[in-house]
Amino acid sequence: MNFLEVAPILGLGAAIIATMSAAAWRRNSDVSLGVTLAGVVGSLALIVYSASDTTVQSAGQSLFLIRDAAATTGWWIALLAAVPLAITGRAWIAKNGLDDFEEYQLLLLLSTFGVLVLASANHFATLFLGIEITSVALYGLVSFRFQRSESLIAGSKYLLLGAVSSAILLFGIALVYADTGSLSLSLSSAPSPTAAIGLLLILAAVSFKLALAPFHLWSPDVYADAPAPGTAILASIAKVGAAIVAWRLFCPLIPTSDPIHWGLLGLSVLSMVVGALYGLTQTRVRRILAGSSMVHLGTLLLALQQAYAPNSTTLLDLQAQAAQTVGLYLAAYVASGVCVYGGLSLLGTKTKEIEEISDLRGVFQRQPALALVIGVGLLSMMGMPFTAGFIGKLSVLTATIGQLPWGILLTVIAAAIVSAAFYLRILVALFQPSEKEADHELDAPGSTLVLVAVALLIVIGGVVPLPIGGPVPVAVVAAP
């Protein structure tokens, strides 16, 4: 692996240093936003430039990092999502009369940097480092509005439970290393009972980051009480790295290890059922969306079952196809989340955030563009035709229909139908007229325009599916 192959990660690291330096020199919201956007766009440009360089291999790898199509897909999704979230976050800070512009942009860049490291992790040390960089930034984002007790309590819950999940992750890594003598993520052979227990502990830690049931108990409180931009990052960008890690570590083991196969399948089905039922019982918008997140990430985990073919001679091809399915679903989910959470962050006032479904009444009257953006995001989450979310759900179902029992596939469909009920409750409220006069809301045409562009991409992705993922070379190189 040469310098160019990891240049996007290094470029974003340079942007973090530049943001800190700019804040130390002069605190200015325009400067901090400009440096952030320049760093993100620069990293995207480095992905394109390095991919066109003949010295960059299709699957370059070192002891700690790997650059393949799965890693590159994760980079693209995380960096593209960071652009609208940087802009809407600045508008939210201005709306609330805060002056922490630089801190927000820095935490956004740090969380994105951690996701980039996670997406290309080829070693348990890199995996742990990526998770901790992302988590530390998220702790700050969840507690960002520290003047409010709700935000501090949410941050404390997330910090304490995050520390527990990190301890579980380290214990799982220790068991795997004790059995295999290797810290490489490339574990293609059937694990022994000791290694299987370690891998299940690692799966539990990753499930915490993805908020999969039964490791989801923190998510409703954190989603509801964190500042809106923090929830947006937590529910979108932060999921990308963990999803790529789940594919890279567990997908090769599904055909050879029954504990891993059934553990992943159980987490997936349980998350979809619990998330759908939880969302149906809630009236607070972001608690409903926490249930929605469980359903979506359970469905995403189901895509890994595409590789379940123990007697197949094309196992590497199946794993590559699973990576393409994961990439497509991730892109649709993250884009939808940016529209919904980003739109919600622009609504409300300094003294009143959007909390209950009833708070959304009259939004179409006051902010028609934002109502349409949130509506497109919700329709995509619902999996309606002519949206990217429909293509994502369809790709998961068609990819796994031959590998899974019909009962599980019917559970997936039932969870999608139940989820549609709570999405429709939010949609109806968005376009209902309000009888009472609303408080003045901040007009942020630039932020709204960026979200409109994301919504258009969702519609375009539903009509002309984008080639996300590409052929994914699967590396099977053990690290000492």
C-alpha positions, 0 to 999 in steps of 0.5 A: 500500500502506497501513500496515494491509497490512503491519501483521502484519510490523510487529507481529512486529517489535515483538514482537522488540523487546519480547522483547529489552527483556524479556530486558534487564529480567528473564530469565524463561522464562515472560515470554519465552514469553508475549511471544513468543506474544503477538507471534505471536497479535497478528500473526495478529490483525492479518492478520484485522483488516487483511483486514476493513478496506475500505481494504486492497486484495486485492493491495496493493503497493509498490515493495518489498512486495506483499500478495496471497493468496499472501503472506497464506497464507505469513504464516498458515502461518509464524505458526501453526507458530511457536506450537507450536515456541515451546512445544516449544522451551522444553520442550527447553531445560528438559529439557537444563538450559539457560538460553537461553530468551530467545535461543531465542524471539528467534531463532524470532521473527527467523526467522519475521519473515524468512519474512514479509518473503520471502513478501511480497517484490516486489523483489530488495532485499526478497528478499535482506533476507528471506533474510538475516534468516532465515538469520542466525537459523537460523545461531544456531539450528543452533549453539544448543547451542554446548557440543557440537562437533557443533552448532558444526560443523553451524552452521559448515557451514551458515554457510559454504555459506549465504554462498556461496549469498548470493554466488550470489544477488547475482551472479544479481540483478546479471545480471538488473538489468544486462539488464532495468534493474529489480529487480522480481520481476515478470518476466513476459516471456521473459528474454534469455540474460543474464537467464536465466543470472541467474535460473538462479543465483537458482534455485540460491540458492533451491534451497540454502535449500530443500535441493533436490538437488544443492544439498542436501549441507549438509542431512543433517549440519545436520539430524542435528547441530543441536539438535532445535528448530533442526532443527524450525524449519529444516525447517518455517517456514524453507521457507515464504518460499523456496517463496512466492518460487519461485512469485512469481518463477519461475511466470510465467516457466515458459511463456515460458522453456525454461531456467527450465521445464526447470531447475525440472523437473530440480531437482524430479525430481532432488530426489525421486529423490535424497531417496528413495534417500538416506533409504532408506540411512540409519539415523539418524532426522533424516538420514532426514527430511533425505531426506524433506524433499528429496522433499517440496520436489521435489514442491512445486516440481513444483506450479509446472509447473501454469502450463506452458501457453505457448499458454493464454489463462488464464495468470494463472488457472493461476498463481493455481491453482499458488499455491493448490496450493503453499499447500495442500501447504506447509500440510500439509508444515509441519504434519506437520514440526511434529508429527514434529520437535516430537515428537522434540525432546520425546523423549530425555534431557539426555544422550541425544537420539533419533538412531538408529531403534532409539532410538525403540523403547518410545516408545509404552510411555513416551509414547503421546500423543507416539508417536501425534503423531509417527505422524500426522505421518509418515503425513501425510508418507507421503501416507496417506488421511485426512491433510492430506498425502494431500490435498496430494500429490493436489492436486499430481498432479491439477494437473500431470497434464496438463502433464507427461510420464507418465514424470515423474509415474511418477517422482513416484509411485515416489519416494513409494513408496520414501519410504513404506519409510523412514517405515514403519521409523520408525513400526514402531520407535515402536510396538515394545516396548523390552527395556531400561529407558529413562532418565527423559524430561521430562514436558511435558504442555502441549507434548504437548497443543499437538502433539496439537492440530496432529495433529488439524488434520492429520486434519481437513485430510485429511477436510475439506480447508481452503480455503487460498490462495484466489484469488491476484491476480498482480501485474505491476508493474515497479519502477524 
